[in-house]
Amino acid sequence: MRKFLVVLLALLAVVCFSTKVVKIAAVLPMTGNIAAFGQMAWQGIEIAHEMKTQVLGMPVELVLLDNRSDKVEAANAVSRAIDFEKVVAIIGEIASSHSLAGGAIAEKKGIPMISPTSTNPLVTQGKKYVNRACFIDPYQGAAMAEFAYKNLGVRSVAVFTDIEQDYSVGLSTFFRAAMKKLGGRVFNEFYRTGDQDFTAQLTDVLNKNPDAIYITGYYPEIALICRQARDLGYKGMFLAGDGADAPETIKIGGEAVEGLHFTTHYHPDGTTTEIGQEFVKRFREKYGTNPSAFAALGFDAYLILLDAIERAGSTDPDAIAKAIRETKDFEGASGKTTIGPDGNAMKPVVIDVVKDGKFEYAGSIIPQL
Ligand code: PHE
């Protein structure tokens, strides 16, 4: 009888162990006004999951939660992931305002989170559990200011800020500071997410006649502002941040966005790693297009997280959180990632330009400011 019980217990242990999975949530905007970005990140995460389905000998189960491009939902989805899905870690979110809302919950509940693309400094500031796989906006803003000033000869800029987005407000601030430091002149125009008519702001811009318009929001408004500016007779340059890095910028912007330069995280032509080449190959096979920066960073965020779990040797959230911040020279699709004790990654900024209806790689820079 005793022997039988021992065997039974051993068998149970095997069953329990072998059915154990590592549950990870992806909290992304799959619907709503920035859905294109969440969908692209999900494509990258799926490819990474196909390439690495296990960690510590257990299968990884991904749970996708839609934040509907909404701040309140962004927080709710993180709560749901932790309280109901019982995940050990979270990949997300995409927009900085969503990562701020969701990150506050993850921090309180002590579950590690890694955002592929949220660049606002406040996302990780003062936090132990919230991290990112990308650079931050002081860096991104300085990179565009330097590139515009030195490479494009820009001396005066109209800065368009979406006052509803933490990302946009921050990026404009950092760009302005860098541009002024370089000796350039700037003035401000403001709008809100969802605005359709920019005539008032653009009339002011035409009067002041700057060398460039820099738009720090997301693609729907970027594309519309460029179109309306050209319709009104604006002849200067257009500049933007990573909020422009979606095919929709070209689809909505058409001819008007030709020549638009923007800072971003990644372009397939700037690939420097072997895994980056494999990523591009697999992505083209699966989706028939080139991967975007959001796909590449979704891919990297998943792999960085798995690497941290492996190094932690456990799925304990505290051990994972600690290991994420010890990530060093991790080779992913977007190059090498090192995450510091502040939860931020440091990497070169990629510059893209729209040429003949396509995003062309214009180089990578490490800002000096
Ligand atoms: N860096 C942007 C942010 O922090 C990322 C982003 C761009 C998100 C475009 C959505 C759309 O918000």
Boltz pocket constraint, residues with backbone or C-beta under 6 A from the ligand:
constraints:
  - pocket:
      binder: B
      contacts: [[A, 34], [A, 37], [A, 94], [A, 95], [A, 96], [A, 97], [A, 117], [A, 118], [A, 119], [A, 120], [A, 167], [A, 217], [A, 218], [A, 219], [A, 242], [A, 243], [A, 244]]
      max_distance: 6.0
